[in-house]
Each structure stands twice: as C-alpha cells, then as structure tokens.
Amino acid sequence: MTDLSELDRGAAPGAADPVKVLLHRHRELCERAVDPLEIAAGLEAHGITDRTAARFRHRDVFSLAEELYARVPRDADTAADASAAPAREGDHRRSVAVLLLPLLPGTLCAAALIALARTHGQTRLYAVAAGVVAVALALRAALRRGPLALPDALASRSATGSWTCWLLVYAVLGDGLLRTAVAGGPDGLPDGTAGGDWPVALAPLLALTLAVAPATWTAGLFLTRARRKLAASRGLEDFAASVRPVLLGAVALFLGALAALVALCAPFLDAGPVSPAVLALGVLLFVARLLTVHGFTHAPRVILMLTAVAQVLAPATVFAARLPGCAALGAPVEALTVASGPSAVPVLTCGAGALILLVHASRTLARASAHLRPEQAR
C-alpha cells in the first residue's frame, strides 16, 4: 500500500504538479487501465480516499483518476480499433458459452439420477461412478468461464473445493446419518435410496447443481450493475451506498430461484419435501464464490471450513456418546434433532455461515477496488 505520508509530501503546497508525482508512482496502473474507473478502483486499493484526492486539488478519487487517465499516452489506440470486430465476435461466443454451459451440471445430474433409479446391483454402482465423474467435469467447465470463474492468480489461493465437497456430501448423507445415529444405528452402508437403513437425500444435490445456472446469471447481473454504479458514482462513499442494495438484491434473486428449483426437485424424484437447509447451503456457496471471484479468499475459506467441521462433529458427538461415561457429549445434538429434526444442524451452521459472509460481502464488495479486472485483483 502506498505510504500516505509520502502522498502528503507529494501534494504539499510547494509542489508544482502533485498529480505528476502520483502518476509516476502508479504509472503501471494508469497505463494498463482501459478507462478511468479502473484507475479509481486501483487508487482506492492503494489507500487513496476522497479526502486524499482533495490534497491533489480534486474533489474525489474519480476526478483524480480521470486526470491520470488523460495524462497517460496510448499509442495502441489505432491497433485496438482495428481488432475491435474480432474481439466482438469472440465476446459473442463467450456470451453464448456463459449462457448455456451453466445448464450442463444440472442436466447431467438429472440424467444420472434417472439412470440410478432404473438400475440395480453392480450396474447401479457403475451408473453412480459415471454420474459423479460427469457432473464433476461439468461443474468444473461451468465454473471456469463467466462471472463465477476464478482468475489464475486466485485459483491457488482459494482452496475451498474440498470444504465445498464436504458440505455437498453432508447434504446428501448427513441428515439420514444423524437421524439413524440418534435412533441407535446405522446397521449398514447407504444403498442409494431414501428408505434404506442409512437414507440418502438426492433432491438437494439435484437442486444445487441446477442452481449453478441462476447463480452464474445472477452473478453476471451483479457485476454489470455494479460496473454501471461505478461509472455513475462521483465518490467512493456514493458508490458503496449504491452497490449494497444491488448485492442484496442479487442474493435475494438467487435465493428465490433456488427455492423454486427446490420445490420442483422433490416431485421429480418422487421424494418428500426438501430440507430448508439446501437454501442456506446454496446461499452460503453463492456468496462465498462471489467473494472469492473478487479476490477476497480468506473469509470464504475459513467460513466453509468451520461450517464443514461443525457438520461433521454433529453426528460424531452422537457416536462418541455411546462410549462409557461420554453420554453427555451427544446430548445437545440429540436434543436439537428430536426437537427440530436432523435438518436443524445444517440450517444453523450454513445459515450462520451465509449470514457472516453476506455481512462481510456488503462491506468488501462495496469498495470500488473490488471491481478491478481479474488480472488486477488483489
């Protein structure tokens, strides 16, 4: 981060051209920016606020960024204009891919579940293995493009994939295991059905894979609207106040789409009502991904880890309570399960995690610096 005391000296009354000093310190940012908005976001990321901009004889960071952008020579403008048409064609192809590719995980998951319902014995195991591989590859492809794609610089820092897998596995197996454990079981492994000794819930998995599409489209809508707010704002505080309702609206829109998918998945699989924990888990994963895409990787990683650990500990304490002298370990979880059902555990853990991340996102994603291009992200 730029030393603000140095900026003060650069903007001292005796300095003939304080903006030139700032341009020298941030020349790489200014030369790489495609518009003044990226410079404003980059300046904020370096700790320059509207108050600091006033020392450079500008009313706000945006005005200061406009002057910095105007001062940087751009000899490549003619070449950029010549390549505009091919770039537009490439953008069109990418737009089609972003629109259709997110539909693939849910489609393959539905096909895999149909195959699972119509097979038996060893053939069912092959169907499960093929379905898991196909859905995993489709998810990877869908999340490598579009607004939910991670830049290469952030892929190695996110490290949330394993915790996400744990949460998905619990959504499928956790409630059935906890209910059976409280009743004294299980006496066998899950058989892939909802009526076995260890019941399996497949509707949440179908709903969450289908929700990849609305999550991608909603994230794209948020990015577009935030960019427009950034262009229309004349101050950092003004932008923050205008983008928070956009973020909350995007989360509410995704939640509504997920609720509709949840309502449709149970009849499709001829299953009972889907646990509301799926809604909490979906919002948790959506907000975590949104934060990670914008470069804020630490909070999602920690919250997802704590949520997964808490869910694993719930049935673990019930099993540990069977040891001599350890009956008290499982009492809280057993009481919660008897009172509200096994879904109370993921509702509380995922709901709390989603709420924490949403509060964090309302602060971090309201910064102009959060909306830099991926290659400029933190």
HUDAPE-V970156 format. One record per pair of residues at least 4 apart in sequence whose ideal C-beta (glycine too) atoms are under 7 Angstrom apart, sorted by the first residue. I is the first residue (numbers start at 0). J is the second residue. Records with the same first field share a line. If there is no record, write none. Layout:
I = J + J
//
This chain:
0 = 45 + 46
1 = 6 + 24 + 45 + 46 + 47
3 = 7 + 46 + 51
4 = 8
5 = 9
6 = 10 + 51
7 = 11 + 54
9 = 14 + 17 + 20 + 21
10 = 14 + 17 + 54 + 55
14 = 20
17 = 21 + 55
18 = 22 + 55 + 66 + 67
19 = 23
20 = 24
21 = 25 + 55 + 67
22 = 26 + 29 + 67 + 70
25 = 29 + 41
26 = 30
27 = 31
28 = 32 + 38 + 41
29 = 38 + 67 + 68 + 71
30 = 71
32 = 37 + 38 + 68
33 = 37
35 = 39 + 61 + 64 + 65 + 68
36 = 40 + 229 + 230
37 = 41 + 371 + 372 + 375
38 = 42 + 64 + 67 + 68
39 = 43 + 60 + 61 + 64 + 367
40 = 44 + 367 + 368 + 370 + 371
41 = 45 + 368 + 371 + 375
42 = 47 + 60 + 63 + 64
43 = 47 + 60 + 235 + 366 + 367 + 368
44 = 368 + 371 + 377
47 = 51 + 52 + 60
48 = 60 + 235
49 = 53 + 59 + 60 + 234 + 235
52 = 57 + 59 + 60 + 62 + 63
53 = 57
55 = 63
57 = 62 + 63 + 66
58 = 62
59 = 233 + 234
60 = 64 + 235
61 = 65 + 232 + 233 + 234
63 = 67
64 = 68
65 = 69
66 = 70
67 = 71
75 = 79
76 = 80
77 = 81
78 = 82
79 = 83
82 = 86
83 = 87
84 = 88
85 = 89
86 = 90
87 = 91
88 = 92
89 = 93
90 = 94
91 = 95
92 = 96
93 = 97 + 144
94 = 98
95 = 99
96 = 100 + 144
97 = 144 + 145 + 215 + 219
100 = 140 + 141 + 144
101 = 141 + 211 + 212 + 215
102 = 106 + 212
103 = 107 + 137 + 140 + 141
104 = 108 + 134 + 137 + 138 + 141 + 208 + 211
105 = 109 + 208 + 209 + 211 + 212
106 = 110
107 = 111 + 133 + 134 + 137
108 = 112 + 134 + 204 + 205 + 208
109 = 113 + 205
110 = 114
111 = 115 + 126 + 130 + 133 + 134
112 = 116 + 201 + 205 + 268
113 = 117
114 = 118 + 126 + 130
115 = 123 + 126 + 127 + 130 + 191
118 = 122 + 123 + 126
119 = 123
121 = 125
122 = 126
123 = 127 + 191
124 = 128
125 = 129
126 = 130
127 = 131 + 191
128 = 132
129 = 133
130 = 134
131 = 135
132 = 136
133 = 137
134 = 138 + 208
135 = 139
136 = 140
137 = 141
138 = 142 + 211
139 = 143
141 = 211 + 215
142 = 147 + 148
143 = 148
144 = 148
145 = 215 + 219
146 = 215 + 218 + 219 + 222
147 = 214 + 215 + 218 + 288 + 292
149 = 153 + 154 + 157 + 291 + 292
150 = 373 + 374 + 376
152 = 376
153 = 157 + 291 + 294 + 296 + 376
156 = 296
157 = 291 + 296 + 300
158 = 300
159 = 163 + 287 + 291 + 299 + 300 + 303
160 = 164
161 = 165
162 = 166 + 303 + 304 + 307
163 = 167 + 284 + 303
164 = 168
165 = 169 + 307
166 = 170 + 280 + 303 + 306 + 307
167 = 171 + 204 + 207
168 = 172
169 = 173 + 310 + 345
170 = 200 + 203 + 204 + 277 + 280 + 345
171 = 199 + 200 + 201 + 203 + 204
172 = 176 + 189 + 199
173 = 177 + 310 + 345
174 = 178 + 200 + 274 + 341 + 342
175 = 179 + 197 + 198 + 199 + 200
176 = 180 + 185 + 197 + 314
177 = 181 + 313 + 314 + 317 + 336 + 341 + 344
178 = 182 + 336 + 341
179 = 184 + 185 + 196 + 197
180 = 184 + 314 + 317 + 318
181 = 317 + 333 + 336
184 = 196
185 = 196 + 197
186 = 196
187 = 196 + 197
188 = 197
189 = 195 + 197 + 199
190 = 195
191 = 199
192 = 199
193 = 198 + 199 + 200 + 270
194 = 198
201 = 205 + 268
202 = 206 + 264 + 265 + 268 + 270 + 273
203 = 207 + 273 + 274 + 277
204 = 208
205 = 209 + 264 + 268
206 = 210 + 257 + 260 + 261 + 264 + 273 + 277
207 = 277 + 281
209 = 260
210 = 214 + 256 + 257 + 260 + 281
211 = 215
212 = 216
213 = 217 + 253 + 256
214 = 218 + 253 + 285
215 = 219
216 = 220
217 = 221 + 249 + 252 + 253
218 = 222 + 289
219 = 223
220 = 224 + 249
221 = 225 + 245 + 246 + 249
222 = 226
223 = 227
224 = 228 + 245
225 = 229 + 242 + 245 + 370
226 = 230 + 370
227 = 231
228 = 232 + 238 + 241 + 242 + 245
229 = 238 + 367 + 370
232 = 237 + 238 + 241
233 = 237
234 = 238
235 = 239 + 367
236 = 240
237 = 241
238 = 242 + 367
239 = 243 + 365 + 366
242 = 246 + 364 + 365
243 = 247 + 361 + 365
244 = 248
245 = 249
246 = 250 + 360 + 361 + 364
247 = 251
248 = 252
249 = 253
250 = 254 + 282 + 285 + 286 + 357
251 = 255
252 = 256
253 = 257 + 285
254 = 258 + 278 + 282
255 = 259
256 = 260
257 = 261 + 278 + 281
258 = 262 + 278
259 = 263
260 = 264
261 = 273 + 277 + 278
263 = 267
264 = 268 + 273
265 = 270 + 271 + 272 + 273
273 = 277
274 = 342
275 = 279 + 342 + 346
276 = 280 + 342 + 345 + 346 + 349
277 = 281
278 = 282
279 = 283 + 345 + 346 + 349 + 350 + 353
280 = 284 + 345 + 349
281 = 285
282 = 286 + 353
283 = 287 + 306 + 349 + 352 + 353 + 356
284 = 288
285 = 289
286 = 290 + 353 + 356 + 357 + 360
287 = 291 + 299 + 302 + 303 + 356
288 = 292
289 = 293 + 360
290 = 295 + 298 + 299 + 356 + 360 + 363
291 = 295 + 296 + 299
293 = 364 + 369 + 376
294 = 376 + 377
295 = 363
296 = 300
297 = 301
298 = 302 + 356 + 359
299 = 303 + 356
300 = 304
301 = 305
302 = 306 + 352 + 355 + 356
303 = 307
304 = 308
305 = 309
306 = 310 + 348 + 349 + 352
307 = 311
308 = 312
309 = 313 + 348
310 = 344 + 345 + 348
311 = 315
312 = 316
313 = 332 + 344
314 = 318
315 = 319
316 = 320 + 328 + 329 + 332
317 = 329 + 332 + 333
319 = 325 + 328 + 329
320 = 325 + 326 + 328 + 329
329 = 333
330 = 334
331 = 335
332 = 336 + 344
333 = 337
334 = 338
335 = 339 + 343 + 344
336 = 340 + 341 + 343
339 = 343
342 = 346
343 = 347
344 = 348
345 = 349
346 = 350
347 = 351
348 = 352
349 = 353
350 = 354
351 = 355
352 = 356
353 = 357
354 = 358
355 = 359
356 = 360
357 = 361
359 = 363
360 = 364
361 = 365
363 = 369
364 = 369
371 = 375 + 376
//
